[in-house]
């Protein structure tokens, strides 16, 4: 399992900063100034251990993730998300950047995937409810699954092998105010 993954963040480290990558690839996520608000123990049978609690203006990122184990042609990225509130701007509510695409929640709760293509889910995520989001890509087609069901498809994400290796969780690196950050919980962020 871990040997096939590019990055695994289960956020079960407690108050560890940075969160520990369980894939064995040594990717380090640094968290902004005061770090995410907390690592909380969710009250859900879906999520085991702890989750990363984020508020606007806080995020974790790696701008130098190694390229050696990342396949830009085919792969997937998976994350559990539990939004507390949704920002009102079209660019708000960044959940994660996977080296393939951004996973963003729109103000209406729909999931927007932005990479070499841009497509949006038909389903909306509910506030204060855990949802599983999975994107897959194969060099021709990208697919978005929500809670285990295929929601929509898009074209090739057109991932560049020259990608600098950035990974973000909860917001876009360098964010110091509201705007693009997620207000909610994330857990089990895995990139294959």
PATORDREN-45028 format. One record per atom (N, C-alpha, C): x, y, z; residue in one letter. Coordinates in steps of 0.05 Angstrom, whole numbers, padded with zeros to 5 digits, always signed. Each point is the difference from the previous one (the first is absolute). Example, Ala and Ser with C-alpha at 12.3 -4.5 7.8 and 13.67 -1.06 7.14 Angstrom:
+00264-00114+00156A
-00018+00024+00000A
+00018+00024+00000A
-00007+00021-00014S
+00016+00024+00001S
-00015+00022+00014S
// end
This chain:
+00017-00024+00000X
-00017+00024+00000X
+00018+00025+00000X
+00016+00004+00020X
+00016+00024+00002X
+00021+00001-00022X
+00011-00023-00008X
+00020+00000-00021X
-00010+00010-00026X
-00026-00003-00006X
-00012+00009-00025X
-00008+00029+00001X
-00003+00011+00024X
-00010+00028+00003X
+00023+00020-00004X
-00008+00023-00010X
+00019+00023-00002X
+00001+00015+00027X
-00024+00003+00012X
-00001+00014+00026X
-00024-00010+00016X
+00003-00004+00026X
-00022-00008+00018X
+00002+00017+00024X
-00021+00016+00005X
-00002+00016+00024X
-00026-00008+00014X
+00003-00014+00023X
-00024-00008+00015X
-00006+00019+00023X
+00018+00019+00006X
-00004+00020+00020X
-00005-00011+00028X
+00010-00024+00005X
-00004-00013+00026X
+00024+00006+00019X
+00017+00019-00008X
+00024+00006+00015X
-00005+00017+00025X
-00025+00007+00006X
-00005+00018+00022X
+00007+00028-00008X
+00014+00015+00016X
+00006+00027-00006X
+00026+00003-00015X
+00009-00021-00014X
+00025+00001-00014X
-00001+00021-00022X
+00021+00016-00001X
+00003+00019-00022X
+00029-00003-00010X
+00006-00011-00022X
-00019-00005-00022X
-00014-00027+00002X
-00023-00003-00014X
-00013-00026-00001X
+00019-00020-00014X
-00001-00025+00009X
+00018-00020-00010X
-00011-00015-00024X
+00017-00003-00021X
-00007-00015-00024X
+00005-00030+00006X
-00021-00016-00003X
+00003-00029+00007X
+00007-00017-00025X
+00005+00013-00023X
+00007-00015-00024X
+00028-00010-00001X
+00018+00012+00016X
+00028-00007+00000X
+00016+00017-00020X
-00013+00019-00013X
+00013+00018-00019X
+00011+00025+00013X
-00005+00004+00026X
+00012+00022+00015X
-00010+00027-00007X
-00025+00002-00010X
-00011+00027-00006X
-00008+00014+00026X
+00008+00024+00003X
-00006+00015+00024X
-00020+00022-00006X
-00021+00002+00016X
-00019+00022-00003X
+00006+00020+00022X
+00006+00025-00008X
+00004+00021+00020X
-00027+00014+00003X
-00007+00009+00024X
-00025+00013+00004X
+00005+00030+00006X
-00019+00017-00009X
+00003+00029+00003X
+00001+00008+00029X
+00013+00023+00005X
+00006+00012+00026X
-00011-00014+00024X
-00025+00003+00006X
-00011-00012+00024X
-00010-00028-00005X
+00006-00010-00024X
-00008-00027-00008X
-00030-00003-00001X
-00009-00023-00009X
-00029-00005+00001X
-00010+00002+00028X
-00025+00006+00004X
-00010+00005+00027X
+00004-00023+00018X
-00003-00025-00009X
+00004-00023+00017X
-00001-00025-00015X
+00007-00021+00013X
-00005-00027-00010X
-00022-00010+00018X
-00023-00005-00011X
-00023-00008+00016X
-00007-00029-00004X
-00013-00011+00020X
-00010-00028-00002X
-00029+00002-00010X
-00005-00008-00025X
-00027+00002-00011X
-00019-00019+00014X
-00025+00008+00001X
-00020-00018+00011X
-00015-00012-00024X
+00013-00018-00013X
-00011-00014-00024X
+00012-00027-00003X
-00016-00020-00007X
+00011-00026-00005X
+00015-00001-00026X
-00003+00020-00017X
+00014+00001-00026X
+00030+00007+00004X
+00006+00016+00019X
+00027+00010+00004X
+00012-00011+00025X
+00022-00014-00002X
+00014-00011+00023X
+00023+00018+00008X
+00007+00000+00025X
+00022+00016+00009X
-00007+00030+00001X
+00018+00017-00011X
-00004+00028+00001X
-00003+00012-00028X
-00010+00024-00002X
-00003+00015-00025X
+00014+00027+00004X
+00007+00013-00022X
+00012+00026+00000X
-00022+00021-00001X
-00001+00018+00020X
-00020+00020+00001X
+00012+00026-00010X
-00013+00013-00020X
+00010+00024-00013X
-00020+00023+00002X
+00010+00024+00000X
-00016+00024+00000X
+00011+00017-00023X
-00016+00020-00010X
+00010+00017-00021X
+00027+00013+00008X
+00018+00000-00019X
+00026+00012+00004X
+00022-00019+00010X
-00008-00025+00004X
+00019-00021+00010X
+00001-00023-00020X
+00023-00010-00005X
+00003-00022-00019X
+00026-00015+00006X
+00004-00022-00013X
+00025-00015+00001X
+00009-00005-00029X
+00026+00001-00004X
+00010-00003-00028X
+00028-00011+00000X
+00007-00012-00024X
+00027-00008-00006X
+00006+00010-00028X
+00019+00017-00002X
+00007+00012-00027X
+00023-00015-00013X
+00010-00020+00013X
+00023-00015-00011X
-00004-00030+00002X
-00025-00009-00004X
-00005-00029+00001X
+00015-00014-00022X
+00013-00022+00006X
+00016-00014-00021X
-00016-00009-00024X
+00013+00000-00023X
-00013-00008-00024X
+00004-00030-00007X
+00019-00013+00012X
+00008-00026-00009X
-00021-00022+00001X
-00020+00003+00017X
-00020-00021+00003X
-00028+00009-00010X
-00001+00023-00013X
-00025+00011-00009X
-00004-00006-00030X
-00023-00012-00007X
-00006-00007-00028X
-00020+00021-00010X
+00009+00018-00018X
-00018+00020-00010X
-00021-00010-00020X
+00004-00025-00010X
-00018-00011-00020X
-00025-00013+00012X
+00004-00015+00021X
-00023-00014+00012X
+00003+00001+00030X
-00023+00003+00014X
+00001+00002+00029X
-00027+00007+00012X
+00001+00005+00026X
-00024+00008+00014X
+00007+00015+00025X
-00019+00015+00009X
+00003+00015+00025X
-00026-00002+00015X
+00002-00005+00026X
-00023-00005+00017X
+00002+00017+00025X
-00023+00011+00009X
+00000+00015+00025X
-00028-00001+00012X
-00002-00001+00027X
-00025+00004+00014X
-00002+00029+00008X
-00023+00012-00003X
-00004+00028+00007X
-00027+00004+00015X
+00001+00018+00019X
-00024+00007+00016X
-00001+00030+00002X
-00012+00014-00019X
-00001+00030+00001X
-00018+00010+00022X
+00010+00020+00015X
-00016+00013+00021X
-00016+00023-00013X
+00013+00014-00018X
-00012+00023-00014X
+00012+00002-00027X
-00014+00014-00019X
+00011+00003-00027X
+00002+00030-00006X
+00024+00008-00009X
+00004+00028-00008X
-00018+00007-00024X
-00004+00025-00004X
-00018+00009-00021X
+00013+00005-00027X
+00026+00000-00002X
+00013+00005-00025X
+00005-00026-00016X
+00001+00002-00026X
+00003-00023-00018X
+00027-00013+00005X
+00020+00014+00010X
+00026-00011+00005X
+00005-00008+00029X
-00020+00002+00017X
+00003-00007+00028X
+00000-00030+00004X
+00005-00008+00025X
-00004-00028+00009X
+00018-00021-00013X
+00026+00007-00003X
+00018-00020-00011X
+00003-00023+00020X
-00004-00025-00009X
+00003-00023+00016X
+00028-00011-00002X
+00010-00004-00024X
+00027-00012-00004X
+00010+00004-00028X
+00026+00001-00003X
+00013-00001-00026X
+00017-00025-00001X
-00004-00016-00021X
+00010-00028+00000X
+00023-00004-00020X
+00012+00021-00010X
+00020-00001-00021X
-00014-00006-00026X
-00025-00006+00000X
-00016-00006-00024X
-00020+00022-00004X
-00013+00008+00021X
-00022+00019-00002X
-00007+00011+00027X
-00014+00023+00000X
-00012+00010+00025X
-00026-00013+00004X
-00007-00006+00025X
-00026-00009+00008X
-00011+00024+00017X
-00022+00012-00011X
-00010+00025+00013X
-00030-00004+00004X
-00010+00009+00023X
-00029+00001+00005X
-00010+00027-00009X
-00021+00001-00017X
-00012+00025-00008X
-00020+00009+00021X
-00009+00025+00000X
-00018+00010+00020X
-00026-00016+00002X
-00008-00014-00022X
-00024-00017+00001X
+00006-00028+00010X
+00025-00006+00008X
+00007-00026+00010X
+00008-00020-00021X
+00000+00007-00025X
+00009-00018-00021X
+00030-00001-00001X
+00011-00022-00009X
+00029-00004-00001X
+00009+00008-00028X
+00020+00018-00001X
+00012+00009-00025X
+00028-00011-00002X
+00006-00013-00022X
+00027-00010-00005X
+00013+00017-00021X
+00023+00011+00006X
+00014+00018-00019X
+00028-00010-00005X
+00006-00007-00024X
+00026-00009-00008X
+00004+00010-00029X
+00008-00019-00018X
+00000+00007-00028X
-00028+00002-00011X
-00019-00010+00015X
-00029+00003-00006X
-00013+00011+00026X
-00025+00008-00003X
-00015+00011+00022X
-00027-00012-00001X
-00008-00015+00020X
-00027-00012+00000X
-00011+00001+00029X
-00027-00001+00002X
-00014+00004+00025X
-00019-00023+00005X
-00002-00009+00025X
-00019-00021+00007X
-00029+00008-00004X
-00017-00020-00003X
-00029+00006+00000X
-00010-00001+00029X
+00013-00016+00017X
-00008-00002+00028X
+00013+00022+00016X
-00013+00008+00022X
+00012+00020+00018X
+00006-00014+00027X
+00022+00008+00012X
+00007-00010+00027X
-00016+00015+00021X
-00008-00013+00020X
-00015+00012+00022X
+00019+00011+00021X
-00008+00022+00013X
+00016+00011+00022X
-00002-00020+00024X
+00022-00001+00015X
+00002-00015+00025X
-00006-00030-00004X
+00006-00010-00024X
-00003-00028-00007X
+00025-00009-00014X
+00010-00024+00007X
+00024-00011-00013X
-00008-00010-00028X
+00017+00007-00020X
-00004-00009-00027X
+00028-00009-00011X
+00000-00020-00016X
+00024-00010-00012X
+00001+00010-00029X
+00023+00012-00007X
+00004+00010-00027X
+00024-00014-00012X
-00003-00010-00025X
+00021-00015-00014X
+00001+00010-00028X
+00024+00007-00010X
+00004+00005-00028X
+00019-00020-00011X
-00005-00009-00025X
+00019-00018-00013X
+00006+00012-00028X
+00023-00007-00010X
+00008+00009-00027X
+00016-00022-00014X
-00002-00001-00026X
+00014-00021-00015X
+00014+00010-00025X
+00004+00026-00002X
+00013+00012-00024X
-00020+00008-00022X
-00025-00009+00003X
-00021+00008-00019X
-00025+00010+00013X
-00008-00014+00022X
-00025+00007+00014X
+00005+00003+00030X
-00013+00019+00012X
+00001+00004+00029X
-00028-00006+00010X
-00001-00012+00024X
-00026-00007+00012X
-00002+00011+00028X
-00023+00009+00008X
-00005+00010+00027X
-00021-00018+00013X
+00007-00012+00023X
-00018-00016+00015X
-00006+00014+00026X
-00025-00001+00009X
-00008+00011+00026X
-00014-00022+00015X
+00010-00006+00024X
-00010-00021+00017X
-00003-00027-00015X
+00020-00006-00016X
+00002-00026-00014X
-00016-00002-00026X
-00013+00022-00008X
-00016-00001-00025X
+00012+00018-00020X
+00002-00009-00025X
+00010+00017-00022X
-00020+00023-00003X
+00011+00024+00002X
-00017+00024-00002X
+00002+00013-00028X
+00025+00004-00009X
+00004+00013-00026X
+00027-00007-00011X
+00004+00005-00026X
+00026-00005-00013X
+00009+00025-00014X
+00026+00002-00005X
+00012+00022-00015X
+00022-00010-00017X
+00013+00017-00014X
+00022-00007-00018X
+00026-00005+00015X
+00021-00002-00014X
+00027-00004+00011X
+00008+00023+00018X
+00010-00006+00024X
+00009+00021+00018X
+00026+00014-00010X
+00013-00012-00020X
+00024+00012-00012X
+00021+00007+00021X
+00008-00019+00016X
+00019+00004+00021X
+00028+00002-00013X
+00015+00020+00008X
+00026+00004-00010X
+00021-00015+00016X
+00019-00013-00013X
+00021-00013+00015X
+00019+00020+00012X
-00002+00025-00009X
+00017+00022+00010X
-00012+00013+00025X
-00023-00011+00009X
-00013+00010+00024X
+00020+00003+00023X
-00001+00022+00014X
+00019+00005+00022X
-00004-00019+00024X
-00022-00014+00000X
-00005-00019+00022X
-00016+00010+00023X
-00015+00021-00004X
-00016+00011+00022X
-00024-00018+00008X
-00005-00001+00026X
-00023-00013+00010X
-00012+00019+00021X
-00026+00005-00001X
-00013+00017+00020X
-00023-00014+00012X
-00006+00006+00026X
-00023-00010+00014X
-00013+00023+00013X
-00025+00005-00006X
-00015+00021+00014X
+00002+00027-00011X
+00017+00005-00019X
+00003+00026-00012X
+00024+00002-00018X
+00003+00022-00013X
+00022+00004-00018X
+00023+00012+00015X
+00024-00010-00003X
+00024+00009+00015X
+00003+00030-00001X
+00007+00010+00023X
+00005+00029+00002X
-00025+00016+00008X
-00022-00014+00002X
-00025+00014+00008X
+00002+00009+00029X
-00005+00025+00005X
+00001+00010+00028X
-00027+00010+00009X
-00019+00004-00018X
-00026+00009+00008X
-00021-00020-00008X
-00025+00008+00000X
-00022-00018-00007X
+00003-00011-00028X
-00017+00008-00018X
+00003-00007-00028X
-00001-00029-00006X
+00023-00011-00008X
+00000-00027-00013X
+00002-00023+00020X
+00000+00005+00025X
+00003-00022+00020X
-00027-00014+00007X
+00002-00025+00006X
-00023-00015+00009X
-00006+00005+00029X
-00025+00002+00007X
-00009+00001+00028X
-00013-00027+00006X
+00015-00019+00012X
-00011-00026+00005X
+00021-00020+00007X
-00006-00025-00001X
+00018-00022+00007X
+00007-00016-00026X
+00025-00009-00001X
+00008-00019-00021X
+00014-00023+00013X
+00000-00023-00014X
+00013-00024+00010X
+00007-00019-00023X
+00019-00018+00005X
+00007-00021-00018X
+00005+00010-00028X
+00019+00019-00003X
+00008+00011-00026X
+00021-00018-00012X
-00007-00014-00022X
+00018-00019-00013X
+00002+00006-00029X
+00025-00001-00011X
+00005+00003-00028X
+00014-00025-00010X
-00011-00012-00021X
+00013-00024-00012X
+00011+00008-00027X
// end
